Amino acid sequence: MARGVATICMCYVDDKVSKVAWLNRSNIIFAGQDKWSLDPRVDLVTKGQLEYSLRIQKVDVYDEGSYTCSIQTKQQPKTSQVYLIVQVPANIYKVSEDITVNEGSNVTLSCLASGRPDPAITWRLLNPSAEPLDGEEYLDIIGIMRNQAGRYECKASNDVATPDVKYVNVVVNYPPTIKKTQSSETPVGRMGTLQCDATAVPTPEFEWYRDEKRLSNAQGINIQILGTTTILMIANVTEEDYGNYTCVASNRLGVQNASLFLYRPGTGRDINGAACVSQSLWLLLASFACLFFKC
């Protein structure tokens, strides 16, 4: 019987009964039609002369126990016992607050619930798969990763009523990673556009450099930052503008940079590529020379 509802303990008698009473443990609740209990929630149900049932309104856990209908006849006394079991819906009374941690940290989420019978507690991370996680009252996450950030669901259920559900939001901080860069092949006199995309929590800050010089919004240069994307626009490109540019993404956990190129049409994106290949060939030739001359 669920807590908060009414319940009836059934008892039937016949016309040979001389005395009848309801008892809870050793306490008399009713003796015949006389009410001994002071509890206003308790009354009798007597439909006709043969029914002598006990009704309890708004049942609570302290009502649980054995109830006895005692019948006295001319022959011998008889008793009919009813054991009342009170069920209580699952209720989550304490759950972890939303937290922010750094990637690699150990995290423990807690979810405490009450109910009768004892509720089962399950956890899920509400990502597209939302698969159950290994954990009951406590969910341990060792070395949390960025893909484990999100909304965690704690569910307590005991089949008495609808499960109780609570949520914990977990934010995972991590240093910037530059995911995508876009160099630009631009003729003289046109606008050159370089783009740099990064992921990070907290959101990264961006800087642009040409050689060792930090660039800023000035005549002919426009820097835009749109969330995790930054765009460097160079108006009216000249010969002096061609070359290597550096995008720097940073937050309080780290820094990452990437090289981008503004190059004239027909020269190829990596203007330093020829130098890199030449250096590799030189090292290969030097190795052969050492073998030949036994250096």
Residue frames relative to the residue before (quaternion, step in Angstrom):
aa qw qx qy qz dx dy dz
M 1.0000 0.0000 0.0000 0.0000 0.00 0.00 0.00
A 0.3798 -0.7447 0.5047 0.2154 3.58 -0.78 1.04
R 0.5566 -0.6120 0.4498 0.3366 3.54 -1.09 0.74
G 0.7729 0.3785 -0.2722 0.4304 3.55 -1.15 0.71
V 0.6739 0.4429 -0.3069 0.5055 3.60 1.21 -0.20
A 0.5351 -0.6034 0.4735 0.3541 3.57 -1.33 0.08
T 0.0885 -0.7831 0.6133 0.0526 3.57 -1.14 0.66
I 0.2138 -0.7627 0.5989 0.1176 3.56 -1.21 0.61
C 0.2182 -0.7347 0.6316 0.1171 3.54 -0.92 1.02
M 0.2771 -0.8170 0.4881 0.1326 3.58 -0.33 1.29
C 0.1042 0.7593 -0.6389 0.0660 3.54 -1.18 0.75
Y 0.0863 -0.8009 0.5923 0.0171 3.58 -0.87 0.99
V 0.1459 -0.7855 0.5997 0.0462 3.56 -1.06 0.84
D 0.3119 -0.7193 0.5690 0.2480 3.59 -1.27 0.04
D 0.7065 -0.4998 0.3037 0.3986 3.55 -1.27 0.12
K 0.5888 0.5728 -0.3721 0.4322 3.57 1.27 0.02
V 0.5116 0.6532 -0.4143 0.3742 3.56 1.30 -0.12
S 0.2447 -0.7786 0.5631 0.1295 3.54 -0.94 0.93
K 0.7963 0.0500 -0.0051 0.6028 3.57 1.07 -0.76
V 0.0012 0.7875 -0.6159 0.0214 3.56 -1.11 0.68
A 0.0370 0.8006 -0.5952 0.0587 3.57 -1.11 0.74
W 0.2782 -0.7112 0.6146 0.1975 3.52 -1.36 0.40
L 0.0485 -0.7921 0.6084 0.0000 3.54 -0.97 0.94
N 0.1661 -0.7253 0.6559 0.1270 3.52 -1.26 0.60
R 0.7684 -0.0878 -0.0438 0.6324 3.50 -0.29 1.36
S 0.7686 -0.3050 0.2067 0.5230 3.66 -0.52 -1.01
N 0.5554 0.6205 -0.3880 0.3950 3.59 1.27 0.07
I 0.3689 -0.7184 0.5466 0.2217 3.57 -0.89 0.93
I 0.2309 -0.7669 0.5867 0.1200 3.56 -0.87 1.02
F 0.7718 -0.0355 0.0497 0.6329 3.55 0.93 -0.99
A 0.0879 -0.7313 0.6721 0.0755 3.52 -1.19 0.71
G 0.7762 -0.0739 -0.0124 0.6260 3.54 -0.15 1.29
Q 0.7708 -0.2767 0.2396 0.5214 3.56 -0.76 -1.07
D 0.5553 0.6181 -0.3873 0.3994 3.58 1.30 -0.08
K 0.2844 -0.7660 0.5582 0.1439 3.57 -0.76 1.06
W 0.1906 -0.7885 0.5797 0.0772 3.54 -0.74 1.12
S 0.6330 0.5406 -0.3360 0.4407 3.57 1.12 -0.58
L 0.3733 -0.7241 0.5370 0.2191 3.57 -1.13 0.71
D 0.4940 0.6742 -0.4202 0.3533 3.59 1.31 -0.08
P 0.3536 -0.7691 0.4892 0.2100 3.64 -0.51 1.14
R 0.5937 0.5941 -0.3685 0.3984 3.61 1.19 -0.29
V 0.6774 0.5076 -0.2670 0.4607 3.59 1.26 -0.41
D 0.1649 0.7656 -0.6144 0.0952 3.55 -1.00 0.88
L 0.5262 -0.6296 0.4768 0.3153 3.56 -1.36 0.11
V 0.2003 -0.7192 0.6482 0.1498 3.51 -1.29 0.57
T 0.0777 0.8012 -0.5840 0.1050 3.60 -0.47 1.20
K 0.0019 -0.7921 0.6083 -0.0508 3.55 -0.11 1.31
G 0.7920 0.0038 -0.0537 0.6081 3.52 -0.07 1.30
Q 0.6828 -0.5088 0.3484 0.3918 3.56 -1.28 -0.14
L 0.6787 0.5388 -0.2914 0.4051 3.60 1.20 -0.37
E 0.6888 0.4515 -0.2962 0.4838 3.63 1.15 -0.34
Y 0.0305 0.7664 -0.6390 0.0582 3.51 -1.03 0.93
S 0.1705 0.8245 -0.5095 0.1776 3.55 0.53 1.26
L 0.3593 -0.7236 0.5577 0.1904 3.54 -1.23 0.66
R 0.1169 -0.7932 0.5962 0.0420 3.57 -0.86 1.01
I 0.0987 -0.7754 0.6229 0.0317 3.57 -0.97 0.95
Q 0.2545 -0.7730 0.5672 0.1264 3.56 -0.68 1.13
K 0.8552 0.1114 -0.0819 0.4995 3.59 -1.22 0.61
V 0.0462 -0.8483 0.5273 -0.0138 3.54 0.74 1.13
D 0.0655 -0.7791 0.6226 0.0328 3.56 -1.05 0.79
V 0.7235 -0.4738 0.2784 0.4178 3.55 -1.28 0.31
Y 0.6597 0.5137 -0.3304 0.4379 3.60 1.02 -0.67
D 0.5660 0.5748 -0.3953 0.4393 3.61 1.26 -0.02
E 0.4931 0.6779 -0.4306 0.3344 3.58 1.24 -0.31
G 0.5056 0.6391 -0.4826 0.3209 3.56 -1.06 0.77
S 0.6712 -0.5025 0.3873 0.3834 3.51 -1.38 -0.19
Y 0.0997 -0.7659 0.6345 0.0293 3.56 -1.01 0.97
T 0.1441 -0.8162 0.5588 0.0278 3.58 -0.86 1.01
C 0.1983 -0.7272 0.6473 0.1135 3.49 -0.98 1.00
S 0.1203 -0.8186 0.5613 0.0188 3.58 -0.43 1.27
I 0.0865 -0.8133 0.5752 -0.0131 3.56 -0.68 1.15
Q 0.1392 -0.7802 0.6072 0.0565 3.56 -0.89 0.99
T 0.0199 -0.7840 0.6202 -0.0188 3.56 -0.76 1.10
K 0.6760 -0.4720 0.3645 0.4328 3.55 -1.30 0.04
Q 0.6480 0.5263 -0.3142 0.4520 3.55 1.14 -0.62
Q 0.7352 -0.2974 0.2643 0.5488 3.58 0.53 -1.26
P 0.5559 -0.5991 0.4411 0.3707 3.59 -1.16 0.42
K 0.1054 -0.7693 0.6274 0.0584 3.56 -1.21 0.64
T 0.1370 -0.7803 0.6028 0.0950 3.55 -1.18 0.52
S 0.1308 -0.7455 0.6480 0.0848 3.51 -1.26 0.60
Q 0.1438 -0.8274 0.5415 0.0393 3.58 -0.59 1.17
V 0.0896 -0.7513 0.6526 0.0406 3.49 -1.17 0.79
Y 0.1675 -0.7680 0.6079 0.1126 3.58 -0.87 0.92
L 0.2301 -0.7948 0.5546 0.0883 3.55 -0.58 1.22
I 0.0913 -0.7703 0.6306 0.0256 3.57 -0.76 1.11
V 0.1948 -0.7953 0.5686 0.0792 3.56 -0.70 1.11
Q 0.1685 -0.7835 0.5937 0.0728 3.55 -0.76 1.08
V 0.1755 -0.7814 0.5951 0.0667 3.55 -1.07 0.84
P 0.4747 -0.6812 0.4685 0.3018 3.62 -0.76 0.96
A 0.5919 -0.5716 0.4352 0.3655 3.56 -1.18 0.58
N 0.0015 0.7909 -0.6108 0.0363 3.55 -1.01 0.87
I 0.2632 -0.7469 0.5918 0.1506 3.58 -0.73 1.09
Y 0.1120 -0.8377 0.5339 0.0265 3.57 -0.46 1.20
K 0.7952 0.0941 -0.0856 0.5929 3.61 1.23 -0.14
V 0.0779 0.7845 -0.6088 0.0885 3.57 -0.85 1.00
S 0.6214 -0.5625 0.3913 0.3798 3.58 -1.14 0.63
E 0.4519 -0.6490 0.5358 0.2959 3.54 -1.20 0.58
D 0.6462 -0.4856 0.4021 0.4300 3.56 -1.27 0.30
I 0.0836 -0.8186 0.5683 0.0043 3.59 -0.96 0.88
T 0.1992 -0.7271 0.6426 0.1367 3.51 -1.38 0.43
V 0.0150 0.8059 -0.5876 0.0703 3.59 -0.73 1.10
N 0.4972 -0.6227 0.5087 0.3261 3.54 -1.32 0.26
E 0.6007 -0.5667 0.4222 0.3738 3.55 -1.10 0.68
G 0.7507 0.3484 -0.2875 0.4821 3.57 -0.95 0.96
S 0.5464 0.6176 -0.4004 0.3997 3.59 1.25 -0.22
N 0.4217 -0.6466 0.5637 0.2938 3.54 -1.32 0.36
V 0.1056 -0.8106 0.5759 -0.0016 3.56 -0.84 1.04
T 0.0601 -0.7687 0.6355 0.0396 3.58 -1.07 0.80
L 0.1263 -0.7741 0.6187 0.0453 3.54 -0.78 1.11
S 0.1703 -0.7991 0.5708 0.0809 3.59 -0.95 0.85
C 0.0020 -0.7682 0.6396 -0.0283 3.52 -1.21 0.71
L 0.0308 -0.8233 0.5653 -0.0405 3.59 -0.27 1.29
A 0.0100 -0.8170 0.5738 -0.0554 3.56 -0.84 1.03
S 0.2229 -0.7449 0.6131 0.1398 3.53 -1.29 0.50
G 0.2660 0.7498 -0.5813 0.1707 3.56 -1.30 0.31
R 0.2001 -0.7501 0.6130 0.1466 3.56 -1.30 0.28
P 0.4290 -0.2952 -0.8161 0.2504 1.52 -1.11 2.24
D 0.7117 -0.4391 0.3157 0.4483 3.55 -1.31 0.26
P 0.4092 -0.7354 0.4797 0.2484 3.60 -0.79 0.95
A 0.3984 -0.6492 0.5876 0.2731 3.52 -1.32 0.47
I 0.2041 -0.7880 0.5747 0.0846 3.57 -0.94 0.96
T 0.0168 -0.7937 0.6077 -0.0242 3.57 -0.87 1.00
W 0.2481 -0.7620 0.5864 0.1180 3.54 -1.25 0.63
R 0.0178 0.7611 -0.6482 -0.0170 3.55 -1.24 0.59
L 0.2993 -0.6703 0.6370 0.2351 3.53 -1.29 0.52
L 0.3300 -0.7931 0.4810 0.1750 3.56 -0.53 1.18
N 0.2241 0.7149 -0.6105 0.2568 3.51 0.44 1.35
P 0.7652 -0.3708 0.2149 0.4804 3.66 -1.16 -0.02
S 0.7079 0.4383 -0.2834 0.4759 3.63 0.98 -0.69
A 0.0725 -0.8514 0.5140 0.0753 3.61 1.11 -0.76
E 0.2239 0.7938 -0.5341 0.1858 3.58 0.92 0.88
P 0.5836 -0.5832 0.4228 0.3750 3.62 -1.12 0.60
L 0.2848 -0.7525 0.5744 0.1509 3.56 -1.13 0.76
D 0.5284 -0.6235 0.4732 0.3289 3.55 -1.22 0.53
G 0.5154 0.6066 -0.4670 0.3851 3.55 -0.38 1.22
E 0.2041 -0.7521 0.6109 0.1397 3.55 -1.19 0.56
E 0.8193 0.0584 -0.0247 0.5698 3.59 -0.34 -1.18
Y 0.7841 0.1892 -0.0963 0.5831 3.57 1.11 -0.69
L 0.1624 -0.7665 0.6177 0.0672 3.56 -0.96 0.99
D 0.1361 -0.8030 0.5788 0.0411 3.57 -0.55 1.22
I 0.0652 -0.7678 0.6373 0.0101 3.55 -0.92 1.02
I 0.1710 -0.8071 0.5616 0.0631 3.57 -0.41 1.27
G 0.8466 0.0122 -0.0396 0.5307 3.57 -0.79 1.06
I 0.0295 -0.8558 0.5163 0.0126 3.57 0.73 1.03
M 0.2415 -0.7684 0.5819 0.1124 3.55 -1.05 0.88
R 0.6884 -0.5107 0.3271 0.3979 3.54 -1.27 0.43
N 0.6690 0.4941 -0.3134 0.4583 3.61 1.08 -0.63
Q 0.6250 0.5090 -0.3466 0.4798 3.59 1.30 0.08
A 0.4436 0.6555 -0.4744 0.3854 3.56 1.27 0.28
G 0.4599 0.6879 -0.4899 0.2745 3.56 -1.19 0.49
R 0.6601 -0.4893 0.4018 0.4042 3.51 -1.32 -0.42
Y 0.1702 -0.7885 0.5874 0.0653 3.55 -0.70 1.16
E 0.2244 -0.7789 0.5774 0.0977 3.54 -0.96 0.98
C 0.1207 -0.7487 0.6489 0.0624 3.54 -0.98 0.99
K 0.0470 -0.8016 0.5958 -0.0150 3.57 -0.80 1.07
A 0.1085 -0.7718 0.6253 0.0387 3.56 -0.92 1.02
S 0.0891 0.8080 -0.5729 0.1045 3.58 -0.72 1.05
N 0.0038 -0.7905 0.6125 0.0042 3.54 -1.19 0.69
D 0.5470 -0.6725 0.3557 0.3493 3.59 1.29 0.51
V 0.4841 0.6397 -0.4619 0.3783 3.62 1.18 0.36
A 0.7770 -0.0541 0.0714 0.6231 3.55 1.05 -0.84
T 0.7470 -0.3413 0.2802 0.4969 3.58 -1.27 -0.22
P 0.5312 -0.6419 0.4353 0.3410 3.63 -0.86 0.87
D 0.3917 -0.6734 0.5724 0.2556 3.54 -1.23 0.59
V 0.0906 -0.8123 0.5761 -0.0070 3.57 -0.88 0.99
K 0.0012 0.7675 -0.6410 0.0107 3.54 -1.06 0.87
Y 0.2797 -0.7760 0.5515 0.1240 3.58 -1.24 0.51
V 0.1143 -0.7539 0.6434 0.0675 3.53 -1.26 0.65
N 0.2318 -0.7690 0.5828 0.1239 3.58 -0.81 1.02
V 0.1010 -0.7938 0.5997 0.0100 3.55 -0.82 1.09
V 0.1262 -0.7711 0.6228 0.0389 3.56 -0.78 1.14
V 0.1461 -0.7898 0.5928 0.0591 3.59 -0.85 1.00
N 0.2661 -0.7636 0.5724 0.1359 3.57 -0.67 1.16
Y 0.1050 0.7831 -0.6101 0.0595 3.58 -1.08 0.71
P 0.5808 -0.6162 0.4024 0.3478 3.61 -1.13 0.62
P 0.6576 -0.5452 0.3469 0.3872 3.59 -1.22 0.42
T 0.0674 -0.7307 0.6770 0.0569 3.49 -1.30 0.66
I 0.2895 -0.7492 0.5687 0.1775 3.58 -0.70 1.07
K 0.2348 -0.8278 0.5039 0.0751 3.54 -0.45 1.30
K 0.8217 0.0273 0.0447 0.5676 3.56 0.98 -0.76
T 0.0363 -0.7684 0.6382 0.0315 3.55 -1.10 0.77
Q 0.1243 -0.7837 0.6055 0.0610 3.56 -1.15 0.61
S 0.2225 -0.7692 0.5905 0.1007 3.52 -0.52 1.25
S 0.3348 -0.7648 0.5253 0.1648 3.59 -1.27 0.12
E 0.1988 -0.7277 0.6472 0.1093 3.55 -1.03 0.95
T 0.1168 0.8322 -0.5166 0.1643 3.54 -0.21 1.33
P 0.3947 -0.7070 0.5297 0.2524 3.63 -0.85 0.90
V 0.6326 -0.5006 0.4243 0.4114 3.54 -1.29 0.35
G 0.7897 0.3160 -0.2486 0.4634 3.53 -1.02 0.88
R 0.6694 0.4615 -0.3063 0.4950 3.58 1.23 -0.20
M 0.5616 -0.5932 0.4438 0.3685 3.59 -1.29 0.10
G 0.2214 -0.7661 0.5920 0.1164 3.57 -0.94 0.97
T 0.0986 -0.8064 0.5828 0.0207 3.56 -0.93 0.90
L 0.0679 -0.7742 0.6292 0.0057 3.58 -0.80 1.10
Q 0.0937 -0.8182 0.5672 0.0115 3.58 -0.91 0.91
C 0.0705 -0.7878 0.6117 -0.0155 3.55 -1.06 0.88
D 0.0885 -0.7978 0.5962 0.0117 3.59 -0.75 1.12
A 0.0009 -0.8034 0.5942 -0.0383 3.58 -0.90 0.95
T 0.2303 -0.7266 0.6220 0.1791 3.55 -1.30 0.43
A 0.2193 0.7526 -0.5957 0.1750 3.56 -1.05 0.83
V 0.0766 -0.7362 0.6670 0.0851 3.53 -1.34 0.45
P 0.4206 -0.2545 -0.8354 0.2458 1.58 -1.27 2.18
T 0.7104 -0.4426 0.3293 0.4371 3.57 -1.31 0.34
P 0.4548 -0.7224 0.4456 0.2698 3.60 -0.81 0.97
E 0.3443 -0.6566 0.6204 0.2558 3.49 -1.39 0.36
F 0.2465 -0.7937 0.5449 0.1107 3.58 -1.05 0.76
E 0.0289 -0.7458 0.6646 0.0352 3.49 -1.32 0.61
W 0.2191 -0.7537 0.6053 0.1329 3.56 -1.25 0.59
Y 0.0819 -0.7926 0.6039 0.0201 3.55 -1.04 0.86
R 0.1345 -0.7153 0.6760 0.1154 3.52 -1.32 0.58
D 0.7654 -0.0754 -0.0475 0.6373 3.52 -0.24 1.36
E 0.7839 -0.2788 0.2100 0.5135 3.64 -0.67 -1.00
K 0.5934 0.6040 -0.3488 0.4017 3.57 1.27 -0.13
R 0.3521 -0.7233 0.5545 0.2131 3.53 -0.87 0.99
L 0.3208 -0.7564 0.5458 0.1644 3.54 -0.93 0.97
S 0.0445 -0.7720 0.6335 0.0266 3.55 -1.21 0.57
N 0.6611 -0.4743 0.3779 0.4419 3.53 -1.28 0.20
A 0.2056 0.7492 -0.5974 0.1988 3.55 -0.59 1.17
Q 0.7481 -0.3669 0.2675 0.4838 3.56 -1.28 -0.11
G 0.8257 0.1839 -0.1678 0.5062 3.56 -0.69 1.12
I 0.7399 0.3318 -0.2113 0.5457 3.64 1.22 -0.25
N 0.0012 0.7842 -0.6194 0.0366 3.55 -0.89 1.01
I 0.1117 -0.7896 0.6027 0.0281 3.59 -0.70 1.14
Q 0.0721 -0.7896 0.6092 0.0121 3.55 -0.81 1.05
I 0.1055 -0.7652 0.6323 0.0599 3.58 -1.09 0.78
L 0.0130 -0.8004 0.5962 -0.0611 3.54 -0.59 1.22
G 0.8051 -0.2064 0.0995 0.5472 3.58 0.10 1.30
T 0.8014 -0.2006 0.1852 0.5322 3.58 -0.45 -1.24
T 0.6377 0.4763 -0.3287 0.5083 3.57 1.25 0.43
T 0.0563 -0.7727 0.6307 0.0459 3.55 -1.09 0.76
I 0.1454 -0.7828 0.6036 0.0423 3.56 -1.08 0.84
L 0.1638 -0.7559 0.6292 0.0762 3.54 -0.96 1.01
M 0.0622 -0.8042 0.5911 -0.0050 3.58 -0.63 1.15
I 0.1111 -0.7821 0.6130 0.0158 3.54 -0.82 1.11
A 0.2468 -0.7947 0.5422 0.1164 3.55 -0.45 1.24
N 0.8595 0.1012 -0.0616 0.4971 3.55 -1.20 0.65
V 0.0716 -0.8534 0.5162 0.0044 3.57 0.73 1.19
T 0.1415 -0.7608 0.6289 0.0747 3.55 -1.10 0.87
E 0.7104 -0.4296 0.3313 0.4483 3.58 -1.30 0.10
E 0.6565 0.5342 -0.3124 0.4314 3.59 1.03 -0.79
D 0.6291 0.5598 -0.3374 0.4207 3.62 1.19 -0.45
Y 0.5618 0.6108 -0.4073 0.3813 3.63 1.15 -0.43
G 0.5184 0.6430 -0.4685 0.3135 3.54 -1.12 0.72
N 0.7146 -0.4551 0.3560 0.3944 3.49 -1.38 -0.39
Y 0.0763 -0.7684 0.6350 0.0219 3.56 -1.03 0.93
T 0.2324 -0.7802 0.5686 0.1183 3.58 -1.10 0.69
C 0.1945 -0.7442 0.6317 0.0961 3.52 -0.97 1.03
V 0.0983 -0.7918 0.6024 0.0214 3.60 -0.84 1.03
A 0.0799 -0.7759 0.6254 0.0192 3.57 -0.81 1.08
S 0.0661 0.8190 -0.5632 0.0877 3.60 -0.80 0.96
N 0.0495 0.7201 -0.6901 -0.0531 3.49 -1.40 0.39
R 0.7478 -0.4264 0.2461 0.4454 3.62 -1.20 -0.03
L 0.6639 0.5034 -0.3085 0.4590 3.60 1.27 -0.17
G 0.8190 -0.1687 0.1189 0.5354 3.61 1.14 -0.27
V 0.3229 -0.7195 0.5900 0.1731 3.51 -1.42 0.09
Q 0.0504 0.7653 -0.6416 -0.0096 3.56 -1.18 0.63
N 0.1018 -0.8000 0.5885 0.0574 3.55 -1.06 0.73
A 0.1283 -0.7722 0.6192 0.0625 3.55 -1.32 0.39
S 0.3784 -0.7167 0.5440 0.2174 3.54 -1.17 0.70
L 0.0574 -0.7647 0.6415 0.0180 3.52 -1.09 0.85
F 0.2726 -0.7888 0.5380 0.1185 3.56 -1.17 0.52
L 0.1696 -0.7075 0.6768 0.1126 3.48 -1.18 0.82
Y 0.0835 0.8286 -0.5404 0.1200 3.57 -0.39 1.22
R 0.5330 -0.6259 0.4696 0.3219 3.51 -1.24 0.61
P 0.6237 -0.5596 0.3847 0.3871 3.59 -1.09 0.60
G 0.8000 0.3100 -0.2378 0.4553 3.53 -1.06 0.89
T 0.6460 0.5308 -0.3389 0.4314 3.61 1.20 -0.19
G 0.5004 -0.6340 0.4489 0.3822 3.61 1.19 -0.31
R 0.6104 -0.6073 0.3685 0.3504 3.53 -1.11 0.72
D 0.7820 0.3418 -0.1805 0.4890 3.59 0.69 -1.11
I 0.1846 -0.8219 0.5301 0.0968 3.57 0.01 1.27
N 0.6666 0.4591 -0.3074 0.5005 3.59 1.25 -0.26
G 0.4236 0.7384 -0.4460 0.2763 3.58 1.30 -0.11
A 0.6402 0.5333 -0.3351 0.4399 3.59 0.96 -0.85
A 0.6492 0.5119 -0.3201 0.4627 3.55 0.99 -0.82
C 0.6406 0.5241 -0.3276 0.4556 3.58 1.04 -0.82
V 0.6635 0.4920 -0.3093 0.4713 3.58 0.94 -0.87
S 0.6380 0.5268 -0.3330 0.4523 3.59 0.95 -0.85
Q 0.6504 0.5145 -0.3248 0.4547 3.56 0.94 -0.84
S 0.6474 0.5154 -0.3209 0.4607 3.60 0.98 -0.83
L 0.6592 0.4996 -0.3123 0.4672 3.60 0.96 -0.87
W 0.6291 0.5375 -0.3359 0.4500 3.58 1.00 -0.79
L 0.6528 0.5053 -0.3165 0.4673 3.58 0.99 -0.87
L 0.6427 0.5191 -0.3270 0.4588 3.61 1.01 -0.78
L 0.6674 0.4913 -0.3018 0.4713 3.60 0.96 -0.89
A 0.6263 0.5355 -0.3334 0.4580 3.57 1.06 -0.77
S 0.6379 0.5265 -0.3303 0.4548 3.58 1.01 -0.74
F 0.6551 0.4952 -0.3143 0.4763 3.59 0.97 -0.83
A 0.6343 0.5335 -0.3393 0.4449 3.60 0.97 -0.79
C 0.6362 0.5298 -0.3266 0.4560 3.58 1.02 -0.83
L 0.6547 0.5056 -0.3126 0.4670 3.56 0.99 -0.80
F 0.6783 0.5083 -0.2976 0.4393 3.59 0.94 -0.95
F 0.7700 0.3339 -0.1801 0.5131 3.58 0.93 -0.95
K 0.4037 -0.7438 0.4503 0.2846 3.59 1.37 0.10
C 0.2428 0.7870 -0.5282 0.2064 3.57 0.84 0.99
